[in-house]
Structures are given as structure tokens and as C-alpha cells.
Amino acid sequence: MASKFTEIYDGWKHLLFPEERMEKLAQIRFEMCEPCPYNIAGVCRACSCPIQSKIRSSYSKCPLGKWGEVDVNS
């Protein structure tokens, strides 16, 4: 399990240096996060992470289990 710092750093790295696969994954994750009641002003209140970095982190998982196993190839 990665530390919260590692998750956020990885997410910001992918935000600054986008990769096609990660951007597809981020879009799928964001579609699940956007209507979530824990999304308050772009911060996940379930874990206190900024959503824009969390959805782009290879190490992150939704603390509520909403992401499951997302397939970016579908």
C-alpha cells in the first residue's frame, strides 16, 4: 500500500506529464467522482485528497470502493 504522499505525487506527476492510458483512466474515474456527495469543491472528503491528482494516481483506490477494477481498454 502506497503512502498518501506517494499517491498524490504520482497523480500530480501524471497531471503535469500526461500519458494517454492514464488520462483515459482518469476520465473514467472522474465520471464516478463528479456526482459523488463526498466530492466537495474538488476534494474527496472521504480521504481528503485532491480529486484531480487522485484520479491520475496509479496507486490510488477510491476509499468508498466505487472505482473497482476499471478497464481503460473498453
LINWOTA-V815181 format. One record per pair of residues at least 12 apart in sequence whose ideal C-beta (glycine too) atoms are under 6 Angstrom apart, sorted by the first residue. I is the first residue (numbers start at 0). J is the second residue. Records with the same first field share a line. If there is no record, write none. Layout:
I->J / J
This chain:
1->58
5->58
6->56 / 58 / 59
7->52
9->56 / 57 / 58
10->52 / 53 / 55 / 56
11->52
13->55
14->55
20->71
21->55
23->71
24->71
25->54 / 55
27->69
28->54 / 66
29->54
31->65
32->50
45->62 / 63
46->62
